[in-house]
Amino acid sequence: MGNQPSQAEPIDVKVNGSSGEEEWVESSANNQFSEKEEEKVIEEMEKMEAKHDMEDLEQHDHQDEERVAEGFNLVNYYLDTHRFDLALPLMVANLEKRRMTLGEDNPFTIDSAENCAMIYLKKGEYELSELLHLDCVNRRQRLLHWDHSDTMRSLHRLGTFYIHWGKPERARAILIEAFAKRERVLGPDHPETLQSMNALGVCLQILEDLDEALLMLELTLKRRLKVDDVKPGNGKVDHPDTLEVMCNLARLHALKKDWAKAIQLQVYVVDKRVEILSELHPDSITAIVKLASMYGEMNVNDKSQQLYGRAITLSSNVMGPEHPATLDIVNSFRAD
């Protein structure tokens, strides 16, 4: 216990925007499976083959729309349970179908390419993910223009991709550009502008520019609370994007050794995610692990061990004791 925190640790950076496209790629906060629902999905998985799941995606009658929704829910399930090897064939089939029927420059085809890029990122196949992300940005810019919302969204995603790849210098330049464009075109309080602010704050934190990161994240939180129409003391800070900013700000306070602020924020995030999503949700488990790590850094070992034990038990029940996500928590516990 008591290890120094790593300042190169990527923090909560969501890659999806909030409008106009397929949000299911990073939608764990919006999809919670009960035991009955999970049994139903698993039963459905046994019946469906990947090729059939994504057949006729561009047909628009009612029956086909239901098939598409089932396929998207199946991808969601695979992603929520970190089964990226199963999610990828579905998305690749979707991309190839759209390339053949709609063409490579169609906006829906580019959406599918970005979805594939995100899954490649989760699998650690960074070069393939980078190629797809760059191609998407270039196509958006050529077909639309730099100030189009879809182009700015792809630019933002490219920046967050480089954060996850461990290339924060490259990410910073791209995120500064995405933030500046979004603030000018969409306005300072637009959710997508705040999304880029949050990512830029995380990037600055990784680069150890803690004072600038603090200013950026505190301003992001202030604007998010304004967007959420939160009044002081009413306790209605429960939007997932707001909780994400609070989680990142908590980590930053921990790096600055301001433990009172760090713990206060992270405890709030844990409580809200458990309340809204249940403690079995992956986002809730992740928040518990981060709180456990903070107590470990403070040498409050009893609380740290208790929280790690809780997270390991929850992850074992949801994912299984040998699942990579569970093993990651065990390894974090041992490292602390």
N, C-alpha and C positions, 0 to 999 in steps of 0.2 A: 504494500500500500504506500501512498504518498509519492508516487511517481510524478514527475513534472508533466504537465499536459503537452501533447504534441501540437505545435502551432501549424502543422501542415495538414491537419485533419479536415477533410471536406465536411461541411456542415449541411443542414437541410437546404438543398437547392432543388426546387421542383422545376422540371423542364417544360411542363405544359403551360400553355396560356389558358385564358379563361373564356375564350369565345370562338365559335365558328368552326371547330374541328373536333376530331375524335379524341375525347378526353380520357378514353379508357386505357390508354397506354400507361399513364401514371395516376391511376384513380383509386389507389388503395384507401384513401380517405373517404371515398364515396361508395365503396363496395364492402359490405361486411356480411360474411357468410355464417348463418346459423348452422347447427349440426344437420338439420333437415335439408337446408339449402345445399350444404356441401355434399351430402349423400346424393341429392338429386343431380348435382353437377358431375360427380364422379360416375354415376350411372350413365349420364349422358355421354361422358367421355368414352366409356366403354363401347358405345354404339357408333360413335362418329369417328371418321378418319379425317386427317387434316385436309386432304384434297377435297373431300366432300363438304367439309365445314365452310370452305371459302368459295365454293362454286357459285356462279351466277351472282356475284356481289353487286353487279351494276344493274340488275333487274329491279324494277321498282314497284312491283305489285305487292299486295299485303303479305302474302305468304313468304316471298323472298326477303322482305324487310324483317320478318320474324326470324328467318334463318340467319341473316346478318347479325341481328341482336344476340342470338344464341352464340354465334361465333365470337362476338366481342366479349360476351360474358365469360366464355371459356378462356379467352386470352387473359382477361382480368384475373380469373382464378389462378391460372398458371403464374402470372406475374406476382400476385399477392403471396403465393406460396414458393416463390423463388425458383420456379421450374422453367427457367428460361429456354432450356433445350426443347421443351414442348411448345412454348409460345412462339419461338422463332419460325418453325415451318409454316404455321398458320399465317404469320405476317408476310413471309416471303411469298406464299401462294397468293395472298391478297395483292401484293405489289405486282407480281408477274401478270395476274389477271387484269389489273388496271392498266399496265403498260400495253398489253395486247388490245384491250377494248377501247381505252380512252386516249392512249398515247403518253409518252414520257413527260410532256409539258403540261398535262392536265393538272389542275390544282389538287384533285383527289389523289392522283398518282403521286404527286410530291408529298402530300400528307402521309401516304403509305410508306414512302421512302424514309421519311423522318421517323415514323413509328419503328421501322426496321432498325434504323440507326440507334434509336434509344435501347432496343433490346440487345443489339451488338455491344453497346456500352455496358449494359448490365452483365453480359457474358465476359467482359474484359477483352473483347476483340476491338481494340481502339482504332487500329488502322482502317478497318472496314467501316466503322462508325464514322470516322473522320471523313472518308471519301463520300459517304452518303450525305453527311451534314453539309459539306462544302458544295456538293452538287445541288442540293436543295436551295442553298442561299443564292448560288449563281443563277439558277433557273428562275427563282422568284424575282431577283433583281432584273433579269433580262426581260421577263414576260410582264412584270408589273412596273415597279420603280422602287427606289430605296425607301421612300416614305410610305409605302403601302403597309398596312398592318400585318399582312402575312409575311412580307419580307422582313420587317422588324422582328417579328416573332421567330423566324428562322435564324436571324442574326443572334438574337438572345440565346436561343438553344445552342448555337455553335459555341458561344461564350461559356455557358454552363457545362457543355461537354468538355471543354479544355480544363475547367476546374476539376472535374471528376477524373480526368486523365493525368492530373498532377502537373499541369502547365499553366500556373496562375498568371505569369507575365503575359502570355498570349491571351489568356482569358480577360485580363483587365482591359487591354486595349479594345477588345471587341465589345465588352460589356459597357464601357464608357460610351462607345459609339451608339449602342442600342439604347442606353438610358437617355442620351442626349436627343436622339431622334424621337423616342417615345414621348419624352417630356414636351418637346416642341410641337409634335403633331397631335398627340392625344391629350396632353395636359398633365400637370404635376400630380394630380390625385387619381389619375386613371389606374385601375388595377394592374394593367400590364406595365405601366411606368413603375409602379411600386414593386412589381416583380423583378424588374431589372435593377432597381435600387437595392433590393434585398440581396440579389446575387452579387452585385458589385461590393456590397458591404462584407459579404462572406469572402470574396476574393481578396479584398484588402486585408482582412483578418489573416488569411493564409499567408499573405506576403509580409505579415508581422507589422503592418502599418496600423497599429491598434487604435491610435487616436482618430485617424481618418475613418476607420471602420466603425468606431463608436458613433461618430457624428452621422454617418450614413445610415446606420441601423436605427439609431434613435429617431432620426427624421422620418425614416420609413415607417416605424411604429406609430409616430405621431400622425402621419398622413393616413395610415391604415385605420386608426381609431376614428379619424374624421370621416372616412369613407363608410365605416361600419356604424356611424352615428352613435358612438358610445359616449354616454355621459359619465363624468367621474363618479365612481362608487356604485354604479348600477350593476357591475359584475357581468355584463353581456359581451365579454371579449371571448367569443367562441368561434369566429370564422377561421377555417383551416389556414388561410394565408396569414392571418394575424398571429395565430399560435406558432406558425413557422418562424416568423420574424422574432417573436419572443424567445423561442428556443435558440436561435442564432445569437440573439443579444445576451442570453444567459451564458452561452459558451464564451462570448467575448469578455463578459465580466469575470468569468472564471480565469481566463488567461491574464487578466489584469489584477487577479487576486482580490477582487471585490466580491468576497464569498457571500455576503449577506444578500446582495442584489442577485447574484447568480442563482443561489438556492431558491430565493423567493420566486423568481421567474420560472425556474424549471419545475418547481413543485406545482405552480399554477398550470403549466403546460401538461404535466402528468395528470392532474386532477381533471382538467377539462377534456383531455383526450379519452380518459377512462369513462367519464360521464357521457360523452357524445358517441364514442365508438365502441365502448366496452374495453375491458382490460385485455381481451383476447386479440384485439386488432394489432397488426404489426406496427402501426404508428404509435400505439400506446406502449407496446413493449420496448420500442426504440427509445421513447421518452424516459421510461423507467431506467433503462441501461445508462442513459446520459446522466441522470440524477445519481445513480450509483457511482459512476465514474467521478463525478464532482466530489461526492463524500469521500471517495478514496483519495483524491488529491488533497483533501483537507485532513487526511488521517483520521477521519471519523469512521473507523473500520467496522463498527457494529452495524451502523446504518447502511454502509456500502455493501457489506456481505448480505444483509437482509434483503436489500433491493436486487442485488445480483441473483440471489436465490429465487426471489419472486419471478424475475424475468426469465431465468432458465426454466423454471417450472411451467410458466405460461407458454414459452416458445416450444418446449417439449410436448405440451398438450396439443398445441395448434399445428406445429410443423413436424414434430417428431424429434426424439433425442439425438438422432444422427443427422438431422438436416443441417446444411451449411449455416443457416441463420442461427440455429441453436448453438452449434459449435463455435461460431464467432463470438457469441456472448460468453461461453465458457472460457474461451481464450482471453477475452478482455478481462474477465474476472481474475484469471491466473496472472495476467500481466500487471494488474493493479496490486 
